[in-house]
C-alpha cells in the first residue's frame, strides 16, 4: 500500500508550508527532504552544491530510498527531485505524488533567492527553472493542486485529493 504523500513543485511553491500543516492535521510524520539531507550530512544545501549539482543529486536519490522505508508520512521534496527519473520511480513506489503548482508570478513576488542555490543568480533563474521543469512536474505528478488561494482553501483541495485517492489510506 502506497501510504506516503509526496509533494513536488517549484522552489517557493509552498511545499514545506503546506506539508507541515497537512501532516499535523492528518497526524502523520512530516519530512522536508532538504532539511533531512542537511541534518544527515551536517551541511547546508548551498555547501553541498559547492561539490557540484550531481553530488547533491546523488545524496537526494539516496534520501528518496531512505524515506520510502517509512509508512504514513508526508514528504516535501526539493524542487529539483524531478530531474532524475529514478527519484520519481522510488517515490511513486511508496507514495502518491502531488504537484503543488503555484503560478510563477506569485513565486516571484515573495521568493527569497538568497538561500536557494539554484536561484542565487537572481529571479530570472526562477523563470528558466520553471520553463525547464514544468513539463516534468506535470508528467510525474499523480495529482495536481493549484496554489492560487488562501492556505486553508489549498489545504482543503489537497485533503480532498487524499480522501478520494484509493492508493492513500491515511485519512
C-alpha positions in Angstrom: 0.0 0.0 0.0 1.4 3.4 -1.0 0.6 5.3 2.2 3.0 8.1 1.8 2.2 11.5 0.4 4.9 13.3 -1.6 4.6 16.9 -2.6 6.7 18.1 -5.6 6.9 21.6 -7.1 9.0 24.6 -7.8 11.1 26.3 -5.1 8.7 28.8 -3.4 5.6 26.9 -4.4 4.6 26.2 -0.7 5.6 22.5 -0.4 7.1 22.8 3.1 4.4 25.2 4.4 1.5 23.1 3.2 3.4 19.8 4.1 3.8 20.8 7.7 0.2 21.9 8.1 -1.2 18.8 6.3 1.0 16.4 8.3 -0.2 18.0 11.5 -3.9 17.8 10.5 -3.5 14.2 9.3 -1.5 13.3 12.4 1.4 11.8 10.4 5.1 12.5 10.4 6.5 15.2 8.1 9.8 15.3 6.3 11.2 18.2 4.4 13.7 16.4 2.2 16.2 19.3 2.0 16.2 19.7 5.8 16.6 15.9 6.2 19.6 16.0 3.9 21.1 18.9 5.9 20.6 17.0 9.1 22.1 13.8 7.7 25.1 15.5 6.1 25.7 18.3 8.6 25.9 20.7 5.6 23.6 23.2 4.1 22.2 22.7 0.6 24.4 25.6 -0.5 27.5 23.8 0.9 26.6 20.5 -0.7 26.1 22.3 -4.1 29.7 23.6 -3.8 30.7 20.0 -4.7 28.5 20.2 -7.8 24.9 19.6 -8.5 25.4 15.9 -9.3 26.9 15.4 -5.9 23.8 16.9 -4.3 21.5 14.9 -6.6 23.3 11.6 -5.6 22.5 12.4 -1.9 19.0 13.3 -2.9 18.5 9.9 -4.6 19.8 8.1 -1.5 17.4 10.1 0.6 14.4 9.1 -1.6 15.3 5.5 -0.9 15.7 6.1 2.9 12.4 8.0 3.2 10.4 5.3 1.3 11.4 3.0 4.1 8.8 4.8 6.2 5.0 4.4 6.0 2.3 7.0 6.6 4.5 10.1 6.2 4.3 13.3 4.2 7.4 14.5 2.3 8.1 17.9 0.9 10.7 17.3 -1.8 13.3 19.7 -3.1 12.3 21.4 -6.3 14.8 19.5 -8.4 13.9 16.0 -7.3 12.2 15.5 -10.6 15.5 16.0 -12.5 16.2 12.3 -12.0 13.5 9.8 -13.1 14.9 7.3 -10.6 13.8 9.6 -7.8 10.3 9.6 -9.1 10.2 5.9 -9.6 11.4 5.4 -6.0 8.8 7.9 -4.7 5.9 6.6 -6.7 6.6 3.1 -5.5 6.0 4.2 -1.9 3.6 7.1 -2.2 1.3 9.3 -4.2 2.9 12.3 -5.8 1.1 15.6 -5.7 2.3 18.5 -7.7 1.7 21.8 -5.9 1.6 24.2 -8.8 1.9 27.8 -7.8 1.8 30.5 -10.5 5.3 31.6 -11.2 4.4 35.3 -10.9 3.3 34.6 -7.3 6.6 32.8 -6.5 8.5 35.8 -8.0 6.6 38.1 -5.6 8.0 36.6 -2.5 10.7 34.0 -3.1 14.0 34.8 -1.2 16.7 33.7 -3.7 19.5 34.2 -1.2 19.3 30.8 0.4 18.3 28.7 -2.7 21.4 27.5 -4.5 19.9 27.2 -8.0 18.4 30.7 -7.7 21.4 32.6 -6.5 21.8 34.2 -9.9 18.5 36.0 -9.4 14.9 35.7 -10.1 15.5 35.3 -13.9 16.9 31.9 -13.0 13.5 31.0 -11.5 11.8 31.7 -14.8 14.3 29.5 -16.6 13.9 26.7 -14.0 10.2 26.9 -14.4 10.4 26.5 -18.1 12.8 23.6 -17.7 10.8 21.8 -15.1 7.1 22.4 -15.6 6.7 19.6 -18.1 8.4 17.1 -15.7 6.2 18.2 -12.7 3.1 17.6 -14.8 4.3 14.3 -16.2 5.4 12.8 -12.9 2.5 14.0 -10.7 -0.3 11.7 -10.0 -2.4 14.6 -8.7 -2.1 18.3 -9.2 -3.2 21.1 -6.9 -3.1 24.8 -7.9 -1.7 27.0 -5.1 -3.5 30.2 -6.0 -5.7 30.9 -3.0 -5.7 31.1 0.8 -3.8 28.4 2.7 -7.0 26.9 4.1 -8.5 26.6 0.6 -5.4 24.9 -0.8 -5.2 22.6 2.2 -8.8 21.6 1.6 -8.0 20.9 -2.0 -5.1 18.6 -1.1 -7.2 16.8 1.6 -9.9 16.2 -0.9 -7.4 14.5 -3.2 -6.0 12.4 -0.4 -9.5 11.4 0.7 -10.5 10.4 -2.8 -7.3 8.6 -3.7 -7.7 4.9 -3.3 -3.9 4.5 -3.0 -3.6 6.6 0.1 -5.1 5.2 3.3 -4.2 7.9 5.8 -7.5 9.7 6.4 
